[in-house]
Amino acid sequence: MITMAKSGIATLMLAIVGLQMWVVPEFAAGMARIAPEFSGLRVPGVVLVGMLLFCVQLALACVWRLLALAGQERLFEDRAFPWVDAITVLIASAVMLVLVGSVVIGNAGAGGPFILLLTVMSVIVGGVLALIVGVLRDVLRHAVLLQEQVTAA
């Protein structure tokens, strides 16, 4: 099961690299051709989306590391906490990138109600994900404490 999950993560990582290298720049170039008045947003858009996708890649790498710990039957140890904390920080970073992107779009006069709706939804989803990871961190903390009690007994 862990091997299958790692295979899925590896596939996602490759897909994200493809997005970063080819799809996002091509999409930005196409949008610049369609709306030349907003062509100045091309580079900031590619950079911000690239950074957002990089946050996803780093979070996947953290999940990979947690899967490795689980495979070694060492997940319920203190060494798992930094990886979970990193995922939380990456979620917060992704939300901040979405907010920065919305400000850039708004300042360029390219945004509309749809962009605002996407921003609000992204912030809500990011907040919920951060809360879920926080709850899972508490569950992990309790599991580590129980593991330590069992080992001590």
Secondary structure, 3 states (H helix, E strand, C coil): CHHHHHHHHHHHHHHHHHHHHHHHHHHHHHHHHHCHHHHHHHHHHHHHHHHHHHHHHHHHHHHHHHHHHHHCCCCCCHHHHHHHHHHHHHHHHHHHHHHHHHHHHHHCCCCCHHHHHHHHHHHHHHHHHHHHHHHHHHHHHHHHHHHHHHHHC
